[in-house]
Amino acid sequence: MAGQDGKIRAKGFDIEISDLLEKRTNDQQKSAGLDIADFFIPQLLSKTVNYKAQPKNTVELKSLNQQKLEKFRSKNHLIDILIDVFDLDLS
């Protein structure tokens, strides 16, 4: 398996496995076999994402991480819901 890890990293990927689902689920949810989709789908169906328009003549300086996040947002507007669901700190 270590060989595969090296090949993936050589292509620029840095993947980590999260134990967030294990930490946030109770015994009943675990025994029911719930997976990550069981938590996302209700959130995705119940929320909408609103963006505030920026004035045309403003210049906003963004960090590299902010730029990457904006790129993700341009590809999938639901990224903010994922950030909210996992209570991610993006500072």
Summary of the structure (lengths in Angstrom):
residues: 91
radius of gyration: 17.5
end to end distance: 33.6
largest distance: 54.6
contacts: 131
relative contact order: 0.10
helix: 54%
strand: 0%
